[in-house]
Amino acid sequence: MLQPILSLTWKVPKWLFEVISWGKSFKSNPILGNYVLNRCGLHVFRVLVAHLLFRFRLFLLSPLVPSHYRREFIENGYILIENFLPKEDFYKLSGELNRFEGPVREIVEGTTITQRIFMDSEQRSRAQELKKLVENQFLNHLMRFCSSKNRPPLFYIENLCNHANVHPRPDPQRDLHVDTFHPCVKAWLYIDNTSDENGSYVYVPGSHRLTWKRLKWEYKESLEACKKGEDRSSGRYWDGSFRVSKDDLEEMGYVEKELSVPENTLVIGNVYGFHRRGVALKKSNRMTVWMQARNNPFNPLFTPFPKATARAFEGVWKKALIRLDRRKIESGEQRNFFGYLSREYSRKSTDSK
C-alpha cells in the first residue's frame, strides 16, 4: 500500500511538469492521456500556445538571418540551400567523416540500420573539419533562428544503411508523421546525393502551419490517442508522434514533396510539419551531418547565452543518451560499438576526390 503512494509522490509532479514542457506521451502520462481533458481541448490548447510562443520568438530573432530565408522557413516549413560549403571544404569534411572512428549507436528501423555518432565537444576535438562546420557563423545563425531558442543544435554523424536488416520490421520513419506537438527543428547537411535509390527526405510543404483543418485533425488524433486496453491499436503511435493517413492529408489539402538533393545541400526542417524518410529502392548508404534542436516550447523567451546554453544542454543530453541506450540495447533494437560507419554501398568513393 505504501509503495504506490510513495511512487505517486514523484510521478505526479513529473506528469504536471511534462504538461507545461515538452511532454507528449499519451501512454505514459495519465494527464496528457486523459480523455475528458482532451475532450475539453487540452492537447489543442497546448498546440496553440506552443505555436504562438514559437512565432513570437522567431520575430524577436529575425535579425539573425536574411529575409528570404525567413520567408522560406515560415511559408514552406523548411530551408534548402545547395552548395552550402565551398567545394574544397565540403570534400575535406566528407573525407574526414568517412574515415572517422568513434562511438557508434546502431539502431534497427525496418529494413534500415541507422548508425549515429553523437559529436559532442570531445568527439569534435578529433574532427577538425566538422569542428569548422559547427563554428560556421551562417549555419549557427540559421539554426538559432529556426529553433527560435537562440541555441546551437546537437550534432551527429548519421549514416543510413538501406536494406541492411535481414529481419524486417515496421519502419516508423517511412510513415508520414510529426515528431511532436510543437514546432522544433532538425537539419541535415548531405554528404551523399539523394534519390529514390537511397531514400530522399520527404516533406509536406505548409503542413507546419496551424489551419482550422489541421487543428481539427489534432483534436481527433488526441482523442484516439487516449484509448486504453483492447481499444488501443498496436499499429498506432501513442508517444505523441502522430501519423497521418493519405485520406487525412488530402482532406487538409496537403501534398508531399520529395527533396532529392545533391551532396553538400543543407536542409533545415520544422518537424512539426509532416515528413518521412523516402523509400530506398537499392542497397545503399546515405550519410549526413544531422542536427537537432528541441527545447521547452512554453518558455516565452530565448537564451541570451547561446554558447554556454549549448554546452550545458550537450552535457545533459550525453547523460540522457546513456539511460536511453540501456533500454534500447535490452530490447534488441540497438547495439553500441566503437568503430567506423558502414559505407560499402556508398555510390561514390571518397578516395577519388
Wavefront OBJ file of the C-alpha trace (Angstrom):
o trace
v 0.000 0.000 0.000
v 2.827 2.373 0.939
v 4.802 1.674 -2.246
v 2.166 3.011 -4.714
v 1.701 6.146 -2.592
v 5.451 6.819 -2.500
v 5.636 6.206 -6.238
v 2.937 8.812 -6.886
v 4.746 11.436 -4.789
v 7.375 11.819 -7.504
v 5.324 10.755 -10.517
v 2.567 13.372 -10.119
v 4.992 16.363 -10.092
v 6.752 14.811 -13.103
v 3.461 14.440 -15.001
v 2.468 18.033 -14.169
v 5.856 19.350 -15.298
v 5.502 17.487 -18.603
v 2.180 19.241 -19.236
v 3.939 22.646 -19.185
v 7.034 21.445 -21.035
v 7.842 19.067 -23.908
v 5.938 16.010 -22.616
v 3.966 14.314 -25.402
v 3.260 10.695 -24.443
v -0.423 9.841 -24.129
v 0.556 6.401 -22.859
v 2.987 7.128 -20.027
v 1.430 10.375 -18.747
v -2.170 9.907 -17.496
v -2.790 13.670 -17.530
v -1.813 14.100 -21.179
v -3.664 10.865 -21.980
v -6.854 11.767 -20.114
v -9.880 11.516 -22.418
v -12.023 14.081 -20.559
v -9.238 16.685 -20.516
v -8.550 16.216 -24.216
v -12.267 16.260 -24.973
v -12.174 19.706 -23.348
v -9.227 20.656 -25.576
v -6.062 20.099 -23.506
v -3.961 18.869 -26.438
v -5.224 21.521 -28.849
v -4.634 24.238 -26.239
v -1.007 23.092 -25.806
v -0.541 23.089 -29.590
v -1.929 26.630 -29.925
v 0.121 28.140 -27.090
v 3.327 26.447 -28.251
v 2.876 27.800 -31.795
v 2.089 31.333 -30.653
v 5.216 31.445 -28.491
v 7.291 29.939 -31.307
v 6.238 32.694 -33.710
v 6.890 35.336 -31.047
v 10.460 34.086 -30.529
v 11.000 33.887 -34.315
v 10.004 37.536 -34.562
v 12.488 38.529 -31.861
v 15.297 36.530 -33.510
v 14.558 37.647 -37.080
v 17.661 39.901 -37.348
v 19.841 36.757 -37.326
v 19.060 35.691 -40.910
v 18.238 37.377 -44.260
v 14.565 37.969 -45.005
v 14.291 35.485 -47.918
v 15.382 32.594 -45.667
v 12.882 33.710 -43.024
v 10.085 33.727 -45.625
v 11.070 30.302 -46.945
v 11.046 28.788 -43.465
v 7.773 30.410 -42.389
v 5.931 29.643 -45.668
v 7.224 26.167 -46.507
v 8.402 24.814 -43.148
v 11.931 24.183 -44.375
v 15.005 25.890 -45.816
v 17.006 24.225 -48.606
v 20.453 25.534 -49.577
v 22.537 23.769 -52.219
v 26.364 24.093 -52.302
v 26.295 25.134 -48.672
v 30.055 24.800 -48.136
v 32.842 25.760 -50.539
v 33.622 22.671 -52.641
v 37.104 22.150 -51.181
v 35.831 22.430 -47.594
v 32.988 20.010 -48.316
v 35.282 17.314 -49.730
v 37.617 17.670 -46.756
v 34.625 17.238 -44.434
v 33.290 14.285 -46.442
v 36.662 12.527 -46.325
v 37.008 13.133 -42.598
v 33.557 11.724 -41.801
v 34.120 8.628 -43.930
v 37.367 7.952 -42.050
v 36.107 8.909 -38.593
v 36.171 6.245 -35.896
v 34.014 6.805 -32.830
v 31.265 5.503 -30.505
v 28.501 4.294 -32.850
v 24.870 3.774 -31.885
v 23.307 1.379 -34.385
v 19.507 1.189 -34.450
v 17.280 -1.200 -36.404
v 14.386 0.621 -38.129
v 12.522 -1.632 -40.545
v 14.916 -2.830 -43.247
v 17.191 0.107 -42.434
v 20.075 0.187 -39.999
v 20.655 3.735 -38.742
v 24.135 4.493 -37.401
v 24.830 7.659 -35.429
v 27.838 9.127 -33.651
v 26.974 11.893 -31.194
v 29.553 14.592 -31.905
v 29.919 16.301 -28.547
v 32.861 18.585 -27.806
v 35.074 15.583 -27.001
v 34.425 13.935 -30.380
v 34.641 17.236 -32.279
v 38.161 17.774 -30.941
v 39.147 14.740 -33.084
v 37.337 16.029 -36.200
v 38.674 19.419 -37.214
v 36.608 19.770 -40.404
v 33.383 19.062 -38.517
v 34.505 21.492 -35.828
v 34.810 24.155 -38.553
v 31.239 23.388 -39.639
v 29.972 23.690 -36.061
v 31.671 27.088 -35.832
v 30.247 28.246 -39.194
v 28.558 31.554 -38.348
v 25.924 31.331 -41.101
v 24.843 27.832 -40.020
v 24.894 28.964 -36.401
v 22.557 31.876 -37.120
v 20.199 29.764 -39.233
v 19.829 27.119 -36.534
v 19.457 29.639 -33.719
v 16.676 31.390 -35.645
v 14.830 28.300 -36.892
v 14.834 26.681 -33.441
v 13.501 30.015 -32.043
v 15.659 29.424 -28.963
v 18.919 31.124 -29.964
v 20.841 27.935 -29.160
v 23.160 25.968 -31.470
v 21.922 22.405 -32.098
v 23.252 18.996 -31.138
v 25.451 17.481 -33.858
v 25.692 13.877 -35.060
v 27.181 11.976 -37.948
v 24.316 9.867 -39.299
v 24.637 7.011 -41.770
v 21.681 5.046 -43.144
v 22.301 1.504 -44.386
v 19.292 0.736 -46.578
v 18.117 -2.887 -46.958
v 20.780 -3.969 -44.474
v 18.489 -5.659 -41.938
v 17.708 -9.252 -42.856
v 14.805 -9.482 -40.381
v 12.487 -6.658 -41.493
v 10.117 -4.981 -39.053
v 7.828 -1.947 -39.464
v 9.846 1.223 -40.027
v 8.291 4.196 -38.175
v 10.371 6.618 -40.236
v 8.747 5.597 -43.540
v 5.274 6.825 -42.472
v 4.311 10.486 -42.733
v 4.435 11.809 -39.193
v 5.120 14.731 -36.894
v 7.855 14.492 -34.276
v 5.877 16.200 -31.539
v 3.045 18.656 -30.823
v 5.155 21.820 -31.053
v 7.488 23.382 -33.648
v 11.099 22.217 -33.416
v 13.831 21.683 -35.976
v 16.129 19.065 -37.401
v 18.717 19.699 -40.100
v 20.827 17.640 -42.471
v 23.960 18.511 -44.408
v 24.004 15.797 -47.066
v 27.322 14.056 -47.666
v 25.766 11.903 -50.417
v 23.500 12.712 -53.335
v 19.952 11.607 -52.504
v 17.388 9.949 -54.765
v 14.961 7.017 -54.798
v 17.991 4.721 -54.661
v 18.988 5.747 -51.115
v 15.796 7.326 -49.789
v 15.298 11.076 -50.148
v 13.791 13.162 -47.362
v 10.061 13.738 -47.945
v 8.327 16.824 -46.537
v 4.816 18.249 -46.843
v 5.244 21.985 -47.551
v 2.984 24.207 -45.469
v 1.906 21.426 -43.098
v 3.736 23.118 -40.213
v 1.171 25.931 -40.190
v -1.910 25.837 -37.969
v -5.019 25.877 -40.139
v -8.541 25.114 -38.945
v -8.410 21.707 -40.665
v -5.066 20.918 -39.054
v -6.394 21.807 -35.604
v -9.448 19.591 -36.144
v -7.094 16.750 -37.088
v -5.016 17.362 -33.933
v -8.188 17.226 -31.840
v -9.332 13.973 -33.454
v -5.901 12.363 -33.015
v -5.686 13.404 -29.368
v -8.972 11.595 -28.607
v -7.794 8.493 -30.475
v -4.534 8.544 -28.515
v -6.471 8.407 -25.213
v -7.809 4.913 -25.909
v -6.890 2.180 -23.441
v -6.565 -1.590 -23.334
v -8.080 -3.514 -26.236
v -9.212 -0.273 -27.888
v -5.573 0.753 -28.261
v -4.488 -0.452 -31.699
v -0.944 -1.842 -31.830
v -0.368 -0.054 -35.138
v -0.798 3.452 -33.719
v 1.823 5.671 -32.126
v 0.896 6.599 -28.579
v 4.026 8.625 -27.814
v 2.541 11.800 -29.327
v 4.355 11.426 -32.644
v 1.155 11.227 -34.688
v 0.999 9.524 -38.091
v -1.213 10.953 -40.839
v -3.161 8.901 -43.371
v -3.365 9.702 -47.079
v -7.059 10.499 -46.719
v -6.425 12.955 -43.886
v -3.581 14.544 -45.840
v -5.882 15.129 -48.815
v -8.647 16.414 -46.537
v -6.249 19.054 -45.174
v -5.187 19.998 -48.713
v -1.522 18.983 -48.447
v 0.757 17.320 -50.993
v 4.067 15.716 -50.055
v 7.289 16.690 -51.813
v 10.378 14.522 -52.265
v 13.539 16.541 -51.601
v 16.037 14.719 -53.817
v 19.142 16.858 -53.411
v 22.809 16.783 -54.433
v 25.647 16.367 -51.967
v 26.597 19.470 -49.974
v 22.953 20.520 -49.586
v 21.677 21.824 -46.248
v 18.037 21.174 -45.325
v 16.549 22.635 -42.143
v 13.040 21.386 -41.396
v 10.343 22.241 -38.882
v 9.448 18.701 -37.859
v 6.001 19.670 -36.615
v 5.282 19.570 -40.346
v 4.515 16.155 -41.828
v 7.625 14.359 -43.061
v 9.083 10.905 -43.596
v 12.089 9.000 -44.832
v 11.681 8.174 -48.517
v 11.679 4.565 -49.714
v 15.119 3.369 -50.856
v 14.991 1.084 -53.884
v 18.515 -0.328 -53.593
v 21.083 -1.398 -51.039
v 22.688 1.944 -50.385
v 24.076 4.397 -47.869
v 23.065 7.943 -47.049
v 25.363 9.952 -44.810
v 24.593 13.352 -43.297
v 25.710 15.689 -40.590
v 22.490 15.500 -38.585
v 21.463 18.321 -36.256
v 18.545 18.689 -33.881
v 17.294 21.406 -31.554
v 14.402 20.835 -29.160
v 13.557 22.922 -26.103
v 10.697 23.700 -23.731
v 8.036 25.095 -26.104
v 6.290 27.045 -23.344
v 9.241 29.241 -22.420
v 8.322 32.619 -23.962
v 11.935 33.804 -24.124
v 15.144 32.630 -25.749
v 18.553 32.220 -24.145
v 20.850 35.276 -24.195
v 23.850 32.930 -23.817
v 23.806 30.616 -26.870
v 27.256 29.039 -26.458
v 27.018 28.419 -22.718
v 23.496 27.039 -23.040
v 24.576 24.733 -25.876
v 27.440 23.326 -23.757
v 25.122 22.729 -20.796
v 22.431 21.103 -22.948
v 25.035 18.896 -24.643
v 26.232 17.625 -21.251
v 22.691 16.866 -20.089
v 21.839 15.094 -23.342
v 25.000 12.985 -23.214
v 23.931 11.602 -19.828
v 20.350 11.104 -21.034
v 21.593 9.068 -24.012
v 23.311 6.621 -21.674
v 19.992 5.959 -19.918
v 18.148 5.594 -23.233
v 20.836 3.223 -24.534
v 20.237 0.776 -21.717
v 16.565 0.277 -22.586
v 17.113 0.028 -26.350
v 20.012 -2.400 -26.035
v 17.960 -4.647 -23.737
v 15.082 -4.663 -26.254
v 17.441 -5.696 -29.062
v 16.740 -2.673 -31.270
v 20.154 -1.097 -30.703
v 23.791 -2.062 -30.344
v 26.719 0.173 -29.450
v 30.288 -0.223 -30.643
v 33.412 1.818 -31.282
v 34.400 1.916 -34.938
v 33.708 3.237 -38.438
v 30.380 3.843 -40.118
v 29.447 1.255 -42.775
v 29.903 2.671 -46.264
v 30.092 -0.409 -48.502
v 27.116 0.702 -50.613
v 28.172 4.319 -50.996
v 27.706 5.439 -54.589
v 30.898 7.448 -54.641
v 34.403 6.842 -53.442
v 35.830 9.430 -51.117
v 39.331 8.412 -52.166
v 38.650 9.615 -55.725
v 38.232 13.219 -54.639
l 1 2 3 4 5 6 7 8 9 10 11 12 13 14 15 16 17 18 19 20 21 22 23 24 25 26 27 28 29 30 31 32 33 34 35 36 37 38 39 40 41 42 43 44 45 46 47 48 49 50 51 52 53 54 55 56 57 58 59 60 61 62 63 64 65 66 67 68 69 70 71 72 73 74 75 76 77 78 79 80 81 82 83 84 85 86 87 88 89 90 91 92 93 94 95 96 97 98 99 100 101 102 103 104 105 106 107 108 109 110 111 112 113 114 115 116 117 118 119 120 121 122 123 124 125 126 127 128 129 130 131 132 133 134 135 136 137 138 139 140 141 142 143 144 145 146 147 148 149 150 151 152 153 154 155 156 157 158 159 160 161 162 163 164 165 166 167 168 169 170 171 172 173 174 175 176 177 178 179 180 181 182 183 184 185 186 187 188 189 190 191 192 193 194 195 196 197 198 199 200 201 202 203 204 205 206 207 208 209 210 211 212 213 214 215 216 217 218 219 220 221 222 223 224 225 226 227 228 229 230 231 232 233 234 235 236 237 238 239 240 241 242 243 244 245 246 247 248 249 250 251 252 253 254 255 256 257 258 259 260 261 262 263 264 265 266 267 268 269 270 271 272 273 274 275 276 277 278 279 280 281 282 283 284 285 286 287 288 289 290 291 292 293 294 295 296 297 298 299 300 301 302 303 304 305 306 307 308 309 310 311 312 313 314 315 316 317 318 319 320 321 322 323 324 325 326 327 328 329 330 331 332 333 334 335 336 337 338 339 340 341 342 343 344 345 346 347 348 349 350 351 352 353
